[in-house]
């Protein structure tokens, strides 16, 4: 399997994962932001809009939009990891954020 194919697959996996978490499992996000992170609902909603917007950009045919989306996801996942570290989340709860951060960094580095 070529590196280009792997990067293409990862560029699809990241947006699908974000869509699943922020749309399909939205109630979990609501509970995490309220109970675990103790962040306001406006920040949760802004985070969701930014993540879904960046994920959509990653699916664009425009290389420039893909890169903007990828940088956005990388930044947002960095903040997510910091948040999990700040509240002392278990490794299991941190795994999705760390995985998406590492995948984003891999695509930025290799893509």
C-alpha positions as CSV (number, residue, x, y, z in Angstrom):
1,X,0.0,0.0,0.0
2,X,1.5,3.4,-1.0
3,X,1.9,6.3,1.4
4,X,-0.4,8.4,-0.8
5,X,-3.2,5.9,-0.4
6,X,-2.7,5.8,3.3
7,X,-2.8,9.6,3.6
8,X,-6.0,9.6,1.5
9,X,-7.6,7.1,3.7
10,X,-6.6,9.0,6.8
11,X,-8.0,12.2,5.3
12,X,-11.3,10.5,5.1
13,X,-11.2,8.7,8.5
14,X,-10.6,12.0,10.4
15,X,-13.8,13.8,9.1
16,X,-15.9,10.6,9.5
17,X,-14.7,10.2,13.1
18,X,-15.4,13.8,13.9
19,X,-18.9,13.6,12.4
20,X,-19.6,10.5,14.4
21,X,-18.5,12.1,17.7
22,X,-20.1,15.5,17.1
23,X,-23.3,14.5,15.5
24,X,-24.2,10.8,16.2
25,X,-22.8,10.9,19.8
26,X,-23.6,14.6,20.5
27,X,-25.3,13.8,23.9
28,X,-22.0,12.4,25.1
29,X,-20.3,15.6,24.1
30,X,-22.9,17.7,26.0
31,X,-22.3,15.6,29.1
32,X,-18.5,15.8,28.8
33,X,-18.4,19.6,28.3
34,X,-20.9,20.1,31.2
35,X,-19.8,17.5,33.8
36,X,-16.1,16.7,33.0
37,X,-14.7,19.8,31.4
38,X,-17.0,22.3,33.1
39,X,-16.9,24.4,30.0
40,X,-19.9,26.6,28.9
41,X,-22.3,25.5,26.3
42,X,-21.3,28.3,23.9
43,X,-17.7,26.9,23.9
44,X,-19.0,23.4,23.2
45,X,-21.1,24.7,20.3
46,X,-18.2,26.8,18.9
47,X,-15.9,23.8,19.1
48,X,-18.4,21.6,17.3
49,X,-18.9,24.1,14.5
50,X,-15.1,24.6,14.1
51,X,-14.4,20.8,14.1
52,X,-17.2,20.0,11.6
53,X,-16.2,22.9,9.4
54,X,-12.5,21.8,9.4
55,X,-13.6,18.2,8.7
56,X,-15.7,19.4,5.8
57,X,-12.7,21.4,4.4
58,X,-10.6,18.2,4.6
59,X,-13.0,16.5,2.2
60,X,-12.7,19.4,-0.3
61,X,-11.1,18.9,-3.7
62,X,-9.1,22.1,-3.0
63,X,-5.6,21.3,-1.6
64,X,-5.6,24.7,0.2
65,X,-8.9,24.0,1.9
66,X,-7.7,20.6,2.9
67,X,-4.6,22.1,4.5
68,X,-6.6,24.8,6.4
69,X,-9.0,22.1,7.7
70,X,-6.1,19.9,8.7
71,X,-4.3,22.7,10.5
72,X,-7.6,23.5,12.3
73,X,-8.2,19.9,13.3
74,X,-4.6,19.7,14.6
75,X,-5.0,22.8,16.7
76,X,-8.4,21.7,18.1
77,X,-7.1,18.2,18.9
78,X,-4.1,19.8,20.7
79,X,-6.5,21.8,22.8
80,X,-8.6,18.7,23.5
81,X,-5.5,16.7,24.7
82,X,-4.6,19.6,26.9
83,X,-8.1,19.7,28.4
84,X,-8.0,16.0,29.1
85,X,-4.6,16.4,30.8
86,X,-5.9,19.4,32.8
87,X,-8.8,17.4,34.3
88,X,-6.9,14.2,34.7
89,X,-8.9,12.1,32.3
90,X,-8.2,8.4,32.0
91,X,-6.0,7.2,29.1
92,X,-9.1,5.5,27.6
93,X,-10.9,8.9,27.5
94,X,-7.9,10.6,26.1
95,X,-7.3,8.0,23.3
96,X,-9.6,9.5,20.7
97,X,-8.2,13.0,21.0
98,X,-4.6,11.7,21.0
99,X,-5.3,9.4,18.0
100,X,-6.9,12.2,15.9
101,X,-4.0,14.6,16.8
102,X,-1.4,12.0,15.8
103,X,-3.3,11.2,12.5
104,X,-3.5,14.9,11.7
105,X,0.2,15.4,12.4
106,X,1.1,12.4,10.3
107,X,-0.9,13.8,7.3
108,X,0.7,17.3,7.8
109,X,4.2,15.8,7.9
110,X,3.8,13.2,5.1
111,X,1.2,14.8,3.0
